[in-house]
Amino acid sequence: MSIINNINKVFDHRIRLGIMSVLMVNEYADFNMLKDLLGATDGNLASHTKALEKAEYISVEKQFIARKPNTRYATTKLGRMEFKKHIEALETLIHKT
């Protein structure tokens, strides 16, 4: 199987790559944390988290904290596995060139 086959189009955008990178090293992250870390707008971040949720790579939990809505995200088992494969494919590609 070709290395290119393990490069996942879902992770093509820098915001999605960033979201997954943050979530791989943290148990979870809330919307504002991701927004601040990635320098994304509300709309941009929302569309990218929706894409990752649709692919079942992240889970979303909505709750209220001190009467304010809070949305937090975590990776799924599938998301962790697919992201690792994606990073390994990129590293292999880099080392072959």
SEFI-827135 format. One record per residue (C-alpha): residue number from 0; residue in one letter; x, y, z. Coordinates in Angstrom, 1 decimal, padded with zeros to 4 digits. Example, Ala and Ser with C-alpha at 12.3 -4.5 7.8 and 13.67 -1.06 7.14 Angstrom:
<atoms>
i aa east north up
0 a 012.3 -004.5 007.8;
1 s 013.7 -001.1 007.1;
</atoms>
This chain:
<atoms>
i aa east north up
0 m 000.0 000.0 000.0;
1 s 001.2 003.5 -000.9;
2 i 002.2 006.0 001.8;
3 i -000.1 008.5 000.2;
4 n -003.1 006.2 001.0;
5 n -002.6 006.9 004.7;
6 i -002.6 010.7 004.3;
7 n -006.1 011.6 005.4;
8 k -007.9 014.4 003.6;
9 v -009.9 015.2 006.7;
10 f -006.7 016.5 008.3;
11 d -005.7 018.7 005.3;
12 h -006.6 022.0 006.8;
13 r -004.3 023.6 009.4;
14 i -007.2 024.2 011.8;
15 r -008.2 020.6 011.8;
16 l -004.6 019.5 012.2;
17 g -004.3 021.9 015.1;
18 i -007.5 020.7 016.7;
19 m -006.4 017.1 016.6;
20 s -002.9 018.0 017.8;
21 v -004.3 019.8 020.8;
22 l -006.7 017.0 021.6;
23 m -004.0 014.3 021.2;
24 v -002.0 015.8 024.2;
25 n -005.0 016.9 026.3;
26 e -007.9 014.8 027.6;
27 y -010.2 017.5 026.2;
28 a -010.3 021.1 025.2;
29 d -013.1 023.6 025.2;
30 f -014.1 025.9 022.3;
31 n -012.4 029.0 023.7;
32 m -009.2 027.2 024.4;
33 l -009.0 025.9 020.8;
34 k -010.0 029.3 019.5;
35 d -007.2 031.0 021.4;
36 l -004.6 028.4 020.7;
37 l -005.3 028.2 017.0;
38 g -006.1 031.9 016.3;
39 a -009.4 030.9 014.6;
40 t -012.7 032.8 014.4;
41 d -015.8 031.3 015.9;
42 g -017.3 030.4 012.6;
43 n -014.1 028.9 011.2;
44 l -013.5 026.8 014.3;
45 a -017.2 025.7 014.4;
46 s -017.1 024.4 010.8;
47 h -013.9 022.5 011.4;
48 t -015.0 020.9 014.6;
49 k -018.2 019.9 012.8;
50 a -016.2 018.2 010.1;
51 l -014.2 016.3 012.6;
52 e -017.3 015.3 014.5;
53 k -019.0 014.1 011.3;
54 a -016.0 011.9 010.6;
55 e -016.4 010.6 014.2;
56 y -012.8 011.7 015.0;
57 i -013.9 013.9 017.9;
58 s -016.7 013.8 020.4;
59 v -018.6 016.9 021.6;
60 e -020.0 017.6 025.0;
61 k -022.2 020.6 025.7;
62 q -022.8 021.8 029.2;
63 f -023.4 024.9 031.3;
64 i -020.7 026.3 033.6;
65 a -021.9 029.1 035.9;
66 r -024.9 029.6 033.6;
67 k -022.7 030.0 030.5;
68 p -022.7 027.4 027.7;
69 n -019.5 025.4 027.4;
70 t -018.6 023.1 024.5;
71 r -015.7 020.8 025.0;
72 y -014.1 018.3 022.6;
73 a -012.2 015.1 023.0;
74 t -010.7 012.6 020.5;
75 t -012.5 009.3 019.8;
76 k -010.6 006.0 019.6;
77 l -011.1 006.1 015.8;
78 g -009.8 009.7 015.7;
79 r -006.7 008.9 017.6;
80 m -005.9 005.9 015.4;
81 e -006.5 007.8 012.1;
82 f -004.5 010.9 013.3;
83 k -001.6 008.7 014.2;
84 k -001.7 006.9 010.8;
85 h -001.8 010.4 009.1;
86 i 001.2 011.7 011.1;
87 e 003.2 008.5 010.4;
88 a 002.5 008.7 006.7;
89 l 003.6 012.4 006.7;
90 e 006.8 011.4 008.5;
91 t 007.5 008.5 006.2;
92 l 007.0 010.8 003.2;
93 i 009.3 013.5 004.6;
94 h 012.1 010.9 005.3;
95 k 011.8 009.4 001.8;
96 t 012.4 012.7 000.1;
</atoms>
